[in-house]
Amino acid sequence: MEENNVLTEFQEFMRTRRIVPDNQIPFCARWASKFLAFLNKNAFTKTDIALIQFIDFLKKNNNLQDWQIKQAENAVRLYVDNFLAGNKEKVLPEAARLAPALDVDFAAVKAALPAK
């Protein structure tokens, strides 16, 4: 898989807003893509927990340096919090699908949270 073809909309988002240096854009997209692949292999209902587990998974990889793990965490946060505008239902559609069965009102929960 070529780096430039990974999450192209996310890459364009970063490029047009100049959020990260151009030479880091493909790496951020790759980390976000790896996070999404990690989500597909594991069952999570909360994005924050999924991110913690993903970072723990990366830390167990002896080939990665601390700065790479930090870059991965920042990339995933950028993807979820900025690109998806915090819409965690887009990241974890299964959790949103289960919400009616769990009697969870995501809109009410979001409204109850303090503003950033």
Secondary structure, DSSP 8 states (H G I E B T S, - for coil): --GGGSSHHHHHHHHHHT-S-GGGHHHHHHHHHHHHHHHHHS--S-HHHHHHHHHHHHHT-TT--HHHHHHHHHHHHIIIIIISTT-HHHH-HHHHHHHHHHT--HHHHHHHS---
